[in-house]
Amino acid sequence: MALGIPQSASGSFQYAPPAAAPASVASASSGIPSADQIMQQAHAYAAQSVANQVALIRAQQQAAITQATQRAAAIQAASLAGAKYINGLGLGTAAQNAYANAVKNETGIAQGYSGQLRTDAAAQAAAAQAQLASVPGNTQTITDRGPALANVLYGLTGAIPANVLQVAGLGAAANARALPAQAIGYGAQQAALTRGQGATTAANLTPSILSAQGQLPSIQNQYAGQLTSYANTAANLANQTAEINSLIGSRTQPKTTITGGGIYSTDPTTGKVTVVQPPPAKSPSIHGSASSGYFTVDPATGKPTFVTKGTGSKPKTLSAAARQKDIAAINQGLDNTFTGYKDPKTGVSHPALDRTGALSSLIEHGYFATPELAKISMAALNRKYGKPVKIGPTGSFGFQAVG
């Protein structure tokens, strides 16, 4: 696991390279922590890292409990509102009235049936008695059983069913009146379950806290490894700084170089180059051929001047495409001679060339074959290496003065 070390968190660990001083390279030997300091700082970083992880997990626990508590409160509020609504419906009274009406209807119907039976039975008894009376010498009489039959019919079809309905009505009314309390009780039960789920979720995160705390030694070792690497880097920098300071010596002595037969002096502070002795004078270079004509090239402007005219036809002017291709090739070649390069085909490394060497390379590769190519090549050479130094009359000590 990659650990981001907070640089200079306590002011003790600063491994930035020191700023360079004008006269010498600054020393980085101070401020390098000891092994004990590294372990102390690593422990502090690791403890803070673990504390951050634990704080995040505890926040998750608290969030689970808070959300469960809020849901439980919402459930209880909803159950209370439902209970108030149910109570306002008057379901108990409505149920009691409905059963009472059913009892009344049932007994009314039974009473009608039993009354009709009493009437019919009395009429039949009277008719039978009249028939018996018409028989001479008959002394028997008919007993009217209508009232008894009516009572039986009323009991079976009225009183008994009505009693059942009345008892059921009392139960239904009681159940209806209990619904608000049942709603409140159910809400309380669901709220308790919800709070319990929140507590369970929080408890399930406790092993994560223990695991994070158990990683403290491992994280401390990782921080210690990184801090040790930083300290080693600082120590190596101190050693390199001391070595550089010992090798630099005096930085006030100018640097002398010999290029193209000339001697030049470079100021180490300003970088200004002074010509101590210019390169030996050379005859103007002659370019071209018998066919195209022979010409010289002004080293500053690249302007060609014909020495002799060619025997052949006038050289054709380069097309735009050919001109661009030659310009690209010339610039690439000068980039290589300016910095040095490694040939990708042969694997041979070529050192950087001075202006004279670069000019010779252009001539060798045919880029001075025509006046047009020579002008392009000289312009590119001046852009890359700068125009040649103009040499004035001979000064004191036998050296030619820079113009």
Steps between C-alpha positions, in 0.01 A plus 500: 500500500651830393513750785512874441751645747393853594824692451609713797188399693677562830783715377750215543507343156600737222676327213468762226836559326669811643512818292823551308727772636679735259854393592452132583244226519305516828554223753217258577671321789285663769143412598526124422292311762635216711352149502314574826355819355388311190320236710335766717376686195392176328300406811334842503407472132373141542298588811339790317424278200336236723311769692361632172382152399341437841330840494350417161367165622358656818328760285342216303383339825348823623333555163341152516365565852376849410323379187337212690384737774351736246319218319367368833366843593332526160338158545366590843367833375326326211343237730373769738348695212338182371359422845348848526346464156354154579363621830329788324315258272293366796530141379399354839170688517433428134554127551279497812220685318527273197459187713219657701310574182561143384358369833199725465435387146545135590257511796247703300491247223473211748220676685308538174537134417399386850193732508378366171552145627298579816217641292496209258514242778209666689288505184568131433419407859170690485404330171576156642301574814203604287513171310509301822209694637292406199533133586206390724600386842864610457652629816865549382662843471794636297785669690651808326881442474563820302670700777742219579593452136543877460735512796710214361520663158595837653771338709654309212483771237517813713623486858783252462657652179451849639685404817792371290505823299490707814801320651692524167416867480648567842822323393519683167449835672770418754745400226427817305554716807837321559636582151659839595687343789611214277633748241702681767636172634598377154679829429691472827601144413626595151683803640680280751600257224634788290709634787631151557604470134693828529677377811585171325646684199714712733614193692598323177746783427688450828729229353605752234614735777700223662651406163606860432658529842682173445665639186686766697837314508486421127414858405769631734758280326392629159532859612837423657620350172398809304650737755821299505516525121457876524773521763736292286428729205584801716822335619600413143430857396722624782781273386460603138492866600823466692660321207379765254631780720839330516513456123377844400786689661520859394218603273662831408744355244379532141467185290719484190397297196659441158257466211575502127856610568381803703543559875200627699450595870159454672410695815349241745269758659360691202565247225658770281742359240817698415717417198856456622638394164284468187526196275755525217379671185396271218452558135137531392344160438416431134178305435312372197616314189615564145145449380325723756788743540737566792402749772584620851248551781493796737518333847275764657225542239532180300509702178681311218750677273600324176870465431446332162182436311388147433535328168158338523150636520391715791415284809129450545333673790386256772129423512312597816482136612869434430596823676303408813649150497857637474435759773371227734801279428745789554338601832496141624866457407597822679306390811708180499833677455414760763419252780664179377295192420494124475438350156193272540613277211866443592481577872806723467504812720617826338626788713374857468673718239592867507389739226795413276435129533127545429582703186735228379227239558249699292752532216583129521132405469451714187301788647732754332468346151290789365474867598142451618592207728810685623290805598248278685778309678689813608182663636421187703861480623491862621169442680633196682859607577483878463677713247883479496699747711621797299875551554643853496858632465788349697516634858765492767694182586465381142128399538231620264241718674131401490306736270 
